Amino acid sequence: MRKLLLATAIFIIPFCSKAQQSFFKKSKAEIRATVKKSIPAVTTVSQSDTCDVYKLSSGIIESCYYKKNSCYKLKQVFSSPSNQVLQKSVQTMDAALTGIYRKTKDNTWIDTQNGAKIELSTMKAQNQFVIVYTRIQ
């Protein structure tokens, strides 16, 4: 059991530190310039006028959705090696988000400082969890 908890902690710590809205509310030009400078740490999966998808070297997939050339919605997909680790990872992420933001209901938080709603969900069949930041105002 200790090995499982240690493995879970090692697995989730980088995600907690990266869950900080890296591209959220930035302009399309800023995001694309950052990605261009970050190669190979960040690779482009696809780009369009309304959505860019990037894969980070850590395995996280970020989708940036644009309105008026600004990222109004950011979706981060985190993969887990197993369903058991997925559950521990989601619990750890829930606790981390609750420690930083105001929880409004199950799996939903509000970041009043940045004007964002944060939602946490799981895709158990794929052993993934998803964090979505959406601009509120």
N, C-alpha and C positions, 0 to 999 in steps of 0.2 A: 504494500500500500504506500509506503514511503517513497518508493521508486516512482510510482505513478504520480504522486503529488509533486515530486521534484521535476519529473518530465513535463507535467502540466505547467508548472511555474516557469520553467525554461522556455516552453513553447509560447506562452501567452505574454511574457514581459515585453518582447519587441512589439507586439500588437498594441498593447496599452500605450506605449510611447509613440506609436505611429497613428494612433486614433485622434490626432489633433488637427483634423480638417486641413490637411496640407494644401489642397488646391481650392478649398471652399471660398467663395466670394472673390476669387482672383479673376482677372480678365483672361480671355482666351489667349491673347498674346503673351501675357506673363506666364501662363501655364506652359505653353508651347516652348517658350524660351527656357524655362526651368528644365523641362524634359530634354531639350536639345543639349543643354549643359551637363545633364545627369547621365547621359548614355555611357556605359552599359547598365548603370544601376536602375534606370527606368527605360523600358522599351515601349514603343508605340504599337498598339494593337490595331487601332483604327482612329480616324479623325474625320469629322464632318462639321457642318455649320452648327449643328445642335448638340453633338455629343462626341467626346473624345474618350477612348478607352486606353489605359496604360497598365502595364504589368511591371511591378516593382521587383527588384532582385530578391526580396524577401518572400516573394510568391503572392503578395497581395495584388488584387486587381482593382484599379480605381476607374470609375466611370464618371466623367465630368459632364453635366448637362448644362447647356447654355441658354440664357435669355439675355438679349441685348448685349451679347459678347461677354457676359459675366457668368461665372459658375454659380448657379442658384441651387443646384442639387449635386451632391457628391455621394456616390455609392462605393463602399469599400467591401470587397469580398475576401474573407480569410479562410484558408483551407486548413483542415485538421487531419492528422494521420488516422484517427479512429473516432468512432462515435463516443466512446468513453472520454477521450481527451476533449472532444467537442463540447460535451456537457460541462466539464470542468472549466474549459476556456470561456464558455458563455457565462458561467457563474462569476468567474474572475472579471470579465469585461463588464458585467452588470454592476459589480461592486465598484470597479474603477470609475465607471460613468456616474454612479450614484455619489461617489466621493467628490466629483468635479462639478456636476450639473444638478439642476433641480429636477427630481423625478416627478412626472405628472401622472403617469399610470404605468401599468406593467409594460416594460420594454420601451418606454418613451421618456425622454428627458428634454428639458429646455435649457439652452445656453443663452441667457439674457444678454450677456456681454457681446456676443457675436450675432445675435438675432437668428438663432438656429434651433430647429427641432431635430433631435437625434432619436433614431429608431434602431433597435437591435432585434434581429430575427435570425432564425436558423433554417438551414436546408439540410435536414438530417440525411436524406438519401445521398447527398454529395459530400457529407461531412464538412459543411461550410457554415460559417455564420456571416451575417451581413450587417453593416452599419450604414445607415443613410442619414446624411445631413441635408436638411431642406431649409432654405431661407424663409423666415417668417417676418411679417411686417404689415 
